[in-house]
Amino acid sequence: MRLDKLYEKVIEVDERVTVESFTEDPEPQPIDIASDLQLVEGLSGEPVRILKKPDYNIVRRDLKALWDDGYRSLAIALMHSYAYPEHEVAIADIARDMGFNIAVSSQLQPMIKIVPRAQSATADAYLSPIIQEYLASFAKGFLGGFKDEEGARKLLLSQSDGGLTLFKKFTGLRAILSGPAGGVVGMAKTCWDAEDGTPVLGFDMGGTSTDVSRYGGSLEHVFESTIAEVTIQSPQLDINTVAAGGGSMLFWRNGLFVVGPDSAGAFPGPACYGKGGPLTISTYKDLVDIIDAKNYHSRRELLPWPDFGRLLPKQTRFRNCKD
């Protein structure tokens, strides 16, 4: 089963720019940008030729149609905005004035690949409004609401790259792995011995996912990754995530034991909670005695073992069922 698209509608913008110089030319000749009105300087310093400038009246008309249809969140990604972002910024200004929540690809991560850059902007447009709404509600609980610059500097949030940022600059794209990133930083500070130098491995199991990482003296970063079938461009700590956690439900399908992606949730929770919930990884680990009972709070007394057994397929074998 493939993931549904994050976006619902696409509006095309008739725009085109290209780098004027030829990088494969062994003897490139200098280009005078001032000699041609269609030439501008790109972010890299190279001359960029504007082949087609957007018709902003058409853009405004299309955006108005989106607004009338009920859309409020918008991702903007033009083909070569990594080199010349002005057209993208102009469209963003129009959309912002109309009231859209916007994500601009060239401002989030100005990298060359249009597909992951556009997907990254879409992910940000999908997540940021929800995050900003939560942060606004959170800020109301503090005197002044962090509205002044001095107060805003008192609230810092963890990002996927392991660093901190002001809450007003926090975006959905940079928040995707912010929780696991905090775990990696904590592991690095508490578990790694600089004198010994032996790398340490992090195993962070949550309710629906498990994050595995490595630290050997420095934080390792990646700048492109695929999460939940969506390829995004954003600085992140090198964390490998498996879509199965302590609350992931176990199923018996076609002769195979299947894990997830369904989750037991907080209520009723896994069967080991004793509230009539389904079989999950947490319950199964408890059943087969993978976790040492001396170091793990067992809740077996909440649900008799015979009731646990009815949740399991007949082919399941236990190492220890005497309890």
Secondary structure by P-SEA (a helix, b strand, c coil): ccccccccbbbbbbbbbbbcccccccbbbbbcccccccccccccccccccccccaaaaaaaaaaaaaaacccbbbbbcccccccaaaaaaaaaaaaaacccccccccccccccaaaaaaaaaaaaacaaaaaaaaaaaaaacccccccaaaaaabbbbccccccccccccccccccaaaaaaaaaaaaaccccccccbbbbbbbbccccccccccccbbbbbcccccccccccccccbbbbbcccccbbbbbccccccccccccccccccccccccccccaaaaaaaaccccccccccccccccaaaaaaacccccccccccc
